């Protein structure tokens, strides 16, 4: 087994970007402040090019992340953008074939 566990995910960009872009997703511990706001699962998402984090602005992308077993079966899913342990933005999400799917820029 890999440690940390590998999270299955995919990214699609609305317009052409470098073919070297790779999606890097790492599960992160959910702090108590966020648990009280019903946050169940936190991942750190980065786009990498040659191992370096790429800043992406104003490029729409669709991200698909495999849902952990214990998060399946809820009535509603939302993705939140967290900075400094605070929710900064809420993004609508759907579940498709065991993946949570959302669009962001």
C-alpha positions in Angstrom: 0.0 0.0 0.0 1.2 3.5 -0.8 1.7 6.0 1.9 0.2 8.5 1.7 -2.6 6.7 -0.1 -2.9 7.8 -3.7 -6.1 9.6 -4.5 -7.5 8.8 -8.0 -8.4 12.1 -9.8 -8.5 13.6 -13.2 -8.4 17.2 -14.5 -9.7 18.6 -17.8 -9.0 22.2 -18.9 -11.4 24.3 -20.9 -8.6 25.5 -23.2 -5.3 24.1 -24.3 -2.6 24.1 -21.6 0.8 22.4 -21.4 0.8 18.6 -21.9 3.2 18.4 -19.0 0.6 19.5 -16.4 -0.1 16.9 -13.8 -2.7 16.9 -11.1 -1.3 16.5 -7.6 -3.8 15.7 -4.8 -2.9 15.0 -1.2 -5.4 14.2 1.6 -5.0 16.5 4.5 -6.3 16.2 8.1 -9.5 18.0 8.7 -9.1 20.4 11.6 -11.8 20.7 14.3 -12.8 24.2 13.2 -13.8 22.8 9.8 -15.3 19.6 11.1 -17.9 21.7 13.0 -18.8 23.3 9.6 -19.6 19.8 8.2 -16.4 19.6 6.2 -15.7 15.8 5.8 -12.7 15.5 3.6 -9.8 17.9 2.7 -7.3 17.6 -0.1 -4.5 19.8 -1.2 -4.9 20.2 -5.0 -2.0 21.5 -7.1 -1.2 21.5 -10.8 2.4 20.6 -11.4 4.7 21.1 -14.4 8.0 19.3 -14.1 7.5 18.9 -10.3 6.8 22.7 -9.8 3.5 24.1 -8.8 1.8 26.1 -11.6 -0.3 29.1 -10.8 -3.5 28.9 -12.9 -5.7 32.0 -13.2 -8.8 32.5 -15.4 -8.6 29.0 -16.9 -11.7 26.9 -16.3 -11.0 23.3 -15.3 -13.1 20.3 -14.3 -11.7 18.2 -11.5 -12.9 14.7 -10.7 -11.8 13.1 -7.4 -12.6 9.6 -6.4 -14.9 9.6 -3.4 -13.7 7.7 -0.4 -16.1 4.9 0.6 -17.2 6.6 3.8 -18.3 9.7 1.9 -20.6 7.9 -0.5 -24.4 8.1 -0.1 -24.9 11.7 1.0 -27.8 13.7 -0.5 -25.8 16.8 -1.3 -22.1 17.5 -2.0 -20.3 20.8 -2.2 -16.6 21.7 -2.6 -15.2 24.5 -0.5 -12.0 26.5 -1.1 -10.2 26.8 2.2 -7.4 29.2 3.0 -6.0 29.7 6.5 -8.5 27.2 7.9 -11.4 29.3 6.7 -14.0 28.5 4.0 -13.5 31.2 1.3 -15.7 29.9 -1.5 -18.4 27.2 -2.0 -18.5 25.5 -5.3 -21.4 23.3 -6.5 -20.5 19.6 -7.1 -22.1 16.5 -8.5 -21.3 12.8 -8.0 -20.6 10.8 -11.2 -19.5 7.1 -11.3 -18.0 7.3 -7.8 -16.2 10.6 -8.4 -17.1 14.1 -7.0 -17.0 16.5 -10.0 -16.7 20.2 -9.9 -15.5 23.1 -12.1 -13.3 25.9 -10.9 -10.9 28.5 -12.3 
